[in-house]
């Protein structure tokens, strides 16, 4: 979206948020943060090959590792009708990698503008980028009400080559939807996204929905299933939002849906978790909500919109996320950061003691320096 639209939208959101916060003050519920200290080794002789932030500016990162390359796509404020990709053999190399445009939306369609949070995945032998897009209705708010989920597919096994528009990837209810991701769990395909109640358009609350798929491009469920609603203070203190879900599947097959909560333009943005306990994946009763599990700290503010974990050279994974770099409200200060991550004994993600922020790492060992 252009800068003027963002500023108008931000003013509207902040005014609404102030009213919403006053209402919540009388009904807030305290939730104890769930955290575990990350004891990353510190070696003075480490080579600081990964300098944070790894991409600046940057927002809504999605990273996939294949062919000995890290591939990154992200939201592009300066070209809201395009999708671009970076590729490098190291995460640190993404900073200087060419940002190659792989698709430009045609004008006059339902997906011509406000392309948000593209998600790159290699599924069933095919490169796919899922994204949310809208019809240009002349204003930010009017266009936003038309957001739906779409996909493009690579023409070859080279994601830096040509791509083709596939179409809409969503359940038949045809409600507002953003931040898609697709995953396979126990031999069944699922799509996750952020949506709103029927008829709300893009108005809060934003919730987490799931639908079963017959393959990575076709939803087979007759309707979406609501699995999470913002009902905790850390999700609602500014605005009631749950978005950016990602399916973290541990080596012992524990499924944790990691999502972003609260207002992305503020330091209140953070991460929560839905831990799957078994049973019907289409009901909220099958999940335990925990949070916040990752919030402001380490010199950065409002961290969120994590990518799926990608492998590192030292056996642990990398957690890639965006965060604000100033405490005041706004979107323009967001940058992309990376830090090592692992798994707790219960199979849920171990995000350590929160953001490491500007900490540098030796990428070959994943040691801080």
Secondary structure, 3 states (H helix, E strand, C coil): CCHHHHHHHHHHHHHHHHHHHHHHHCCCCCCCCCCCCCCCCECCCCCCCECCCCEECCCCCEEEEECCEEEEECCCCCCCCEEEEEEECCCHHHHCCCCEEEEECCCCCCCCEEEEEEEEEEECCEEEEEEEEECCCCCHHHHHCCCEEEEEEECCCCCCCCEEEEEECCCCCCCCEEEEEEEEECCEEEEEEEEECCCCCCCCCEEEEEEEEEECCEECCCCCEEEECCCCHHHHCCCCCEEEEEEEECCCCCEEEEEEECCCCCCCCEEEEEEECCCCCCCHHHEEEEEEEECCECCEEEEECCCCCEECCCCCEEEEEEEECCCCCCCCCCEEEEEEEEECCCCCEECCCCCCCCCCEECCCCEEC
